Amino acid sequence: MLSGSFGRLPVSVLTAFFISFAFVLGAPGARAQNAVPVEATTVESGAVRDEVEVVGNILADETVVIRPEISGLVKEIHFSEGDTVEDGDLLFSLDDEILTAEVAEAKAAHELAKRNFERSKQLYSRKVGTERTRDEALAEMQSSEAKLALAKARLNKTKIRAPFSGIVGFREISVGAYVSAGTDLVRLVKTDPVEVSFRVPERFLGVLRRGQKITVRVDAFPDRGFSGEVFALDNVVDVNGRSIQVRARVPNPDLLLRPGLFARVNLVTELRQDAVIVPEAAIVPTVEGAYVYRVVDGKAKRTEVTVGRRMAGEVEIVDGLSAGETVIVAGQQKVRDGAPVQPVGSAQGA
């Protein structure tokens, strides 16, 4: 009988037997129960942007006040205020009756001068006319030709056209008004694209360059960002504000952005495409810096890290971690370096 057999064995042998039996059956379960449950996630890589946040103003890409080059009576206005016009479109017509007559007169005089020159040239070739007569006829023809060109140019200036495509503002005159050369008629602005003018503190001068990307926000459209690109940096630093003037262009096909708007500008000074990123909850700050707990072979391993840019709920790790590793994001206070852990809850790394 089994009981009889056990009864004849020494007490020490029985004790050793039952201890070994309990270890074999119960040790794995005991070790599993000692593992601390924690939430963990896989370290990822992604794009991180260093940005400077400043304020500025929206400007027209081109702006000009249309003025006549000659005096005259305004005969027609060919646009409505606020219209979009194209390069070369007719905006104003001045009365051209007198100038048209002057062109006709100059043309007739030029025709006569040409005929006189041809006759004097023929006479000179037959030794009948003098060289002086021929030269005077040539000079008269050339003078009449210049006068005709001048008359035509003055006539052309009665047609006032748009020098570039844009939007016309409020006109300053009406049909029938007499205007002098240089009188303000209307303002024309080009608003696609627009320019953004802003100042950046001088400490960022070393990272500023043409082609940097910006995002612009305005109060008129608070939920929308407008992308643009830096095209010019001032050649001096403002000694009063210790800053440098920067200009950027922003496409504006919908013409939503208007010159004069106050703008908030995010300027990207550096873009790192494969930066290491962890949730902010993974970071444990210390007096010396910061550390995280990595999960390695089922154990928590304390790892010192160098923190870079902080974003919404995320932190860039400059040194100490690689993408694909697993870090603890909740339960760090329950573990110590080398302690067994059991990741649960959050996305777990391999």
ROZA-960084 format. One record per residue (C-alpha): residue number from 1; x negated, y negated, z. Coordinates in steps of 0.5 Angstrom, whole numbers. Each point is the difference from the previous one (the first is absolute). Example, Ala and Ser with C-alpha at 12.3 -4.5 7.8 and 13.67 -1.06 7.14 Angstrom:
KOLZA; n; x; y; z
KOLZA; 1; -25; 9; 16
KOLZA; 2; -2; -7; -2
END
This chain:
KOLZA; n; x; y; z
KOLZA; 1; 0; 0; 0
KOLZA; 2; -2; -7; -1
KOLZA; 3; 1; -2; 7
KOLZA; 4; -4; 5; 2
KOLZA; 5; -6; -1; -4
KOLZA; 6; 0; -8; 2
KOLZA; 7; 1; 2; 7
KOLZA; 8; -7; 4; 0
KOLZA; 9; -4; -5; -3
KOLZA; 10; -3; -5; 4
KOLZA; 11; 3; -7; 2
KOLZA; 12; -6; -4; -4
KOLZA; 13; 1; 4; -6
KOLZA; 14; 7; -1; 0
KOLZA; 15; -1; -8; 1
KOLZA; 16; -5; 0; -6
KOLZA; 17; 5; 3; -5
KOLZA; 18; 6; -4; 2
KOLZA; 19; -4; -7; -1
KOLZA; 20; -3; 3; -7
KOLZA; 21; 7; 2; -2
KOLZA; 22; 3; -7; 2
KOLZA; 23; -5; -4; -4
KOLZA; 24; 1; 4; -6
KOLZA; 25; 7; -1; 0
KOLZA; 26; 1; -7; 3
KOLZA; 27; -7; -4; -2
KOLZA; 28; 2; -3; -7
KOLZA; 29; 7; -2; 3
KOLZA; 30; -3; -3; 5
KOLZA; 31; -5; -4; -4
KOLZA; 32; 6; -2; -5
KOLZA; 33; 3; -3; 6
KOLZA; 34; -6; -4; 2
KOLZA; 35; 0; -4; -7
KOLZA; 36; 3; -7; 1
KOLZA; 37; 5; -2; -5
KOLZA; 38; -2; -6; -4
KOLZA; 39; 3; -4; -6
KOLZA; 40; -5; 0; -6
KOLZA; 41; -1; -2; -7
KOLZA; 42; -5; 0; -6
KOLZA; 43; -4; -5; -1
KOLZA; 44; 1; -4; -7
KOLZA; 45; -3; -4; -5
KOLZA; 46; 3; -6; -3
KOLZA; 47; -1; -7; -3
KOLZA; 48; -2; -6; 5
KOLZA; 49; 0; -7; -1
KOLZA; 50; -4; -5; 4
KOLZA; 51; 4; -7; -1
KOLZA; 52; 0; -7; 2
KOLZA; 53; 7; -3; 1
KOLZA; 54; 0; -8; -1
KOLZA; 55; 5; -5; -3
KOLZA; 56; 1; -4; -6
KOLZA; 57; 4; -3; -6
KOLZA; 58; 3; 2; -6
KOLZA; 59; -3; -4; -6
KOLZA; 60; 2; -1; -7
KOLZA; 61; -5; 4; -5
KOLZA; 62; 1; -6; -4
KOLZA; 63; 3; -7; 1
KOLZA; 64; 1; -6; -4
KOLZA; 65; 4; -7; -1
KOLZA; 66; 2; -1; -7
KOLZA; 67; -1; -7; -2
KOLZA; 68; 0; -3; -7
KOLZA; 69; -6; -2; -4
KOLZA; 70; 3; -6; -3
KOLZA; 71; 6; -5; 1
KOLZA; 72; 7; 1; -3
KOLZA; 73; 7; 1; 1
KOLZA; 74; 3; 7; 3
KOLZA; 75; 4; 3; -6
KOLZA; 76; 1; 7; 3
KOLZA; 77; -1; 5; 6
KOLZA; 78; 0; 7; -2
KOLZA; 79; 0; 4; 6
KOLZA; 80; 4; 0; 7
KOLZA; 81; -3; -1; 7
KOLZA; 82; -3; 6; 2
KOLZA; 83; 0; 4; -6
KOLZA; 84; -6; 5; -2
KOLZA; 85; -3; -3; -6
KOLZA; 86; -6; 3; -5
KOLZA; 87; -6; -2; -2
KOLZA; 88; 1; -5; -5
KOLZA; 89; 7; -1; 1
KOLZA; 90; 3; -7; -2
KOLZA; 91; 2; -4; 6
KOLZA; 92; 1; -7; -2
KOLZA; 93; 1; -4; -6
KOLZA; 94; -2; -7; -1
KOLZA; 95; 3; -5; -5
KOLZA; 96; -4; 1; -6
KOLZA; 97; 3; -5; -5
KOLZA; 98; -6; -5; 0
KOLZA; 99; -5; 5; 0
KOLZA; 100; 3; 4; -6
KOLZA; 101; 0; -6; -4
KOLZA; 102; -7; -1; 2
KOLZA; 103; -2; 7; -3
KOLZA; 104; 3; -2; -6
KOLZA; 105; -3; -6; -1
KOLZA; 106; -7; 3; 2
KOLZA; 107; 1; 5; -5
KOLZA; 108; 2; -4; -6
KOLZA; 109; -6; -4; 2
KOLZA; 110; -5; 6; 0
KOLZA; 111; 3; 2; -7
KOLZA; 112; -2; -7; -3
KOLZA; 113; -7; 0; 3
KOLZA; 114; -1; 7; -3
KOLZA; 115; 2; -2; -7
KOLZA; 116; -4; -6; 0
KOLZA; 117; -6; 4; 2
KOLZA; 118; 1; 5; -6
KOLZA; 119; 0; -6; -4
KOLZA; 120; -6; -3; 2
KOLZA; 121; -3; 6; 0
KOLZA; 122; 1; 1; -7
KOLZA; 123; -2; -7; -2
KOLZA; 124; -6; 1; 4
KOLZA; 125; -2; 7; -4
KOLZA; 126; 1; -4; -7
KOLZA; 127; -4; -6; 3
KOLZA; 128; 5; -5; 0
KOLZA; 129; 1; 0; 7
KOLZA; 130; -5; -2; 5
KOLZA; 131; -2; 5; 6
KOLZA; 132; 2; -5; 5
KOLZA; 133; 7; 0; -3
KOLZA; 134; 0; 7; 1
KOLZA; 135; -2; 1; 7
KOLZA; 136; 5; -6; 2
KOLZA; 137; 5; 4; -3
KOLZA; 138; -2; 7; 4
KOLZA; 139; -1; -4; 6
KOLZA; 140; 8; -3; -1
KOLZA; 141; 2; 7; -1
KOLZA; 142; -3; 3; 6
KOLZA; 143; 2; -5; 4
KOLZA; 144; 7; 1; -2
KOLZA; 145; 0; 7; 1
KOLZA; 146; -2; -1; 7
KOLZA; 147; 6; -5; 1
KOLZA; 148; 5; 5; -3
KOLZA; 149; -3; 5; 5
KOLZA; 150; 1; -5; 6
KOLZA; 151; 7; -1; -2
KOLZA; 152; 1; 7; 0
KOLZA; 153; -3; 1; 6
KOLZA; 154; 4; -5; 3
KOLZA; 155; 7; 3; -3
KOLZA; 156; -2; 7; 3
KOLZA; 157; 0; -3; 7
KOLZA; 158; 7; -2; 0
KOLZA; 159; 1; 7; 1
KOLZA; 160; -2; 2; 7
KOLZA; 161; -1; 8; 1
KOLZA; 162; -1; 4; 6
KOLZA; 163; -8; 2; 1
KOLZA; 164; 1; 7; 3
KOLZA; 165; 6; 4; 2
KOLZA; 166; 3; -2; 6
KOLZA; 167; 6; -3; 4
KOLZA; 168; 2; -7; -1
KOLZA; 169; 3; -4; 6
KOLZA; 170; 4; -6; 1
KOLZA; 171; -1; -5; -6
KOLZA; 172; -2; -7; 2
KOLZA; 173; 4; -4; -6
KOLZA; 174; 6; 1; -5
KOLZA; 175; 1; -1; -7
KOLZA; 176; 0; -7; -2
KOLZA; 177; -5; -2; 5
KOLZA; 178; -6; -4; -3
KOLZA; 179; -7; 3; 3
KOLZA; 180; -7; -2; -1
KOLZA; 181; -6; 4; -1
KOLZA; 182; -1; 4; 7
KOLZA; 183; 7; 0; 3
KOLZA; 184; 2; 6; 4
KOLZA; 185; 5; 4; -4
KOLZA; 186; 0; 7; 4
KOLZA; 187; -4; 5; 4
KOLZA; 188; -2; 6; -4
KOLZA; 189; -2; 6; 5
KOLZA; 190; -3; 7; -2
KOLZA; 191; 3; 5; 6
KOLZA; 192; -2; 7; -3
KOLZA; 193; -5; 1; 3
KOLZA; 194; 0; -4; 6
KOLZA; 195; -6; -2; 3
KOLZA; 196; -1; 1; 8
KOLZA; 197; -5; -5; 3
KOLZA; 198; -3; 2; 7
KOLZA; 199; -6; -1; 5
KOLZA; 200; -4; 6; 3
KOLZA; 201; -4; -1; 6
KOLZA; 202; -7; -1; -2
KOLZA; 203; -2; 6; 4
KOLZA; 204; 3; 4; -6
KOLZA; 205; -4; -3; -5
KOLZA; 206; -5; 6; -1
KOLZA; 207; 6; 5; -2
KOLZA; 208; 4; -5; -4
KOLZA; 209; 0; 1; -8
KOLZA; 210; 4; -1; -6
KOLZA; 211; 5; 6; -2
KOLZA; 212; 2; 1; 8
KOLZA; 213; 7; 2; 1
KOLZA; 214; 5; -4; 4
KOLZA; 215; 7; 1; 2
KOLZA; 216; 4; -6; 1
KOLZA; 217; 7; -1; 4
KOLZA; 218; 4; -6; 0
KOLZA; 219; 6; -2; 5
KOLZA; 220; 5; 0; -6
KOLZA; 221; -1; 7; -2
KOLZA; 222; -2; 3; 7
KOLZA; 223; 0; 7; -2
KOLZA; 224; -4; 0; -6
KOLZA; 225; -7; 0; -1
KOLZA; 226; -3; -3; -7
KOLZA; 227; -7; 3; -2
KOLZA; 228; -6; -5; -3
KOLZA; 229; -7; 0; -1
KOLZA; 230; -5; -5; 2
KOLZA; 231; -3; -4; -6
KOLZA; 232; -4; -6; 3
KOLZA; 233; -4; -2; 6
KOLZA; 234; -2; -7; 2
KOLZA; 235; -7; -1; -1
KOLZA; 236; -1; -4; 7
KOLZA; 237; 2; 2; 7
KOLZA; 238; 5; -5; 3
KOLZA; 239; -4; -3; 6
KOLZA; 240; 6; -3; 4
KOLZA; 241; 4; 7; 0
KOLZA; 242; -6; 5; -1
KOLZA; 243; 3; 3; -6
KOLZA; 244; 0; 1; -7
KOLZA; 245; 6; -1; -5
KOLZA; 246; 2; 6; -4
KOLZA; 247; 5; 0; -6
KOLZA; 248; 4; 7; -2
KOLZA; 249; 5; 1; -6
KOLZA; 250; 6; 4; 1
KOLZA; 251; 4; 2; -5
KOLZA; 252; 7; -3; 0
KOLZA; 253; 5; 3; -6
KOLZA; 254; 6; -1; 4
KOLZA; 255; -2; -8; 2
KOLZA; 256; 2; 2; 7
KOLZA; 257; -6; -4; 3
KOLZA; 258; 0; -8; -1
KOLZA; 259; -6; -5; 1
KOLZA; 260; 0; -3; 7
KOLZA; 261; 2; 7; 3
KOLZA; 262; -3; 1; 7
KOLZA; 263; -4; 7; -1
KOLZA; 264; -3; 5; 5
KOLZA; 265; -5; 4; -3
KOLZA; 266; -4; 7; 1
KOLZA; 267; -6; 0; -3
KOLZA; 268; -4; 7; -1
KOLZA; 269; -7; -1; 2
KOLZA; 270; -2; 8; -1
KOLZA; 271; 4; 6; -2
KOLZA; 272; -2; 7; 3
KOLZA; 273; 3; 5; -4
KOLZA; 274; -2; 6; 4
KOLZA; 275; 0; -2; 7
KOLZA; 276; 1; 5; 6
KOLZA; 277; 7; -2; 3
KOLZA; 278; 3; 3; 7
KOLZA; 279; 6; -2; 3
KOLZA; 280; -1; -6; 6
KOLZA; 281; 3; 5; 5
KOLZA; 282; -7; 5; -1
KOLZA; 283; -4; -6; 2
KOLZA; 284; -2; 0; 8
KOLZA; 285; -4; -6; 1
KOLZA; 286; -6; -1; 5
KOLZA; 287; -4; -5; 3
KOLZA; 288; -6; 2; -5
KOLZA; 289; 5; 1; -6
KOLZA; 290; 5; 5; -2
KOLZA; 291; 1; 8; -1
KOLZA; 292; 4; 5; -2
KOLZA; 293; 2; 7; 1
KOLZA; 294; -2; 5; -6
KOLZA; 295; 3; 7; 0
KOLZA; 296; -5; 5; -1
KOLZA; 297; 1; 7; 0
KOLZA; 298; 6; -1; 5
KOLZA; 299; -4; -4; 5
KOLZA; 300; 0; -8; 1
KOLZA; 301; -7; -3; -2
KOLZA; 302; -1; -7; 2
KOLZA; 303; -3; -4; -6
KOLZA; 304; -2; -7; 0
KOLZA; 305; 2; -4; -5
KOLZA; 306; -1; -7; -3
KOLZA; 307; 6; -4; -2
KOLZA; 308; 1; -4; -6
KOLZA; 309; 7; -4; -2
KOLZA; 310; 6; 1; 4
KOLZA; 311; 7; 0; -4
KOLZA; 312; 7; 1; 2
KOLZA; 313; 0; 7; 4
KOLZA; 314; -7; 2; -3
KOLZA; 315; -7; -1; 1
KOLZA; 316; -6; 0; -5
KOLZA; 317; -6; 5; 3
KOLZA; 318; -7; -3; -3
KOLZA; 319; -4; 6; 3
KOLZA; 320; 1; 6; 4
KOLZA; 321; 6; 4; -4
KOLZA; 322; 1; 3; -7
KOLZA; 323; 6; 0; -4
KOLZA; 324; 3; 7; 2
KOLZA; 325; -1; 1; 7
KOLZA; 326; 5; 1; 5
KOLZA; 327; 1; -5; 6
KOLZA; 328; 4; -1; 6
KOLZA; 329; 5; -5; 0
KOLZA; 330; 4; 1; 6
KOLZA; 331; -2; 4; 7
KOLZA; 332; -7; -3; 0
KOLZA; 333; 1; -1; 7
KOLZA; 334; 1; 7; 2
KOLZA; 335; -6; 3; -3
KOLZA; 336; -8; -1; 1
KOLZA; 337; -6; 2; -5
KOLZA; 338; 0; 7; -2
KOLZA; 339; 7; 2; 3
KOLZA; 340; 4; 5; -4
KOLZA; 341; 6; -4; -3
KOLZA; 342; 6; 2; -4
KOLZA; 343; 3; -5; -5
KOLZA; 344; 7; 0; -1
KOLZA; 345; 5; -5; -3
KOLZA; 346; -4; -5; -4
KOLZA; 347; -3; 2; -7
KOLZA; 348; -6; 5; 2
KOLZA; 349; -6; 1; -4
KOLZA; 350; -3; 6; -1
END
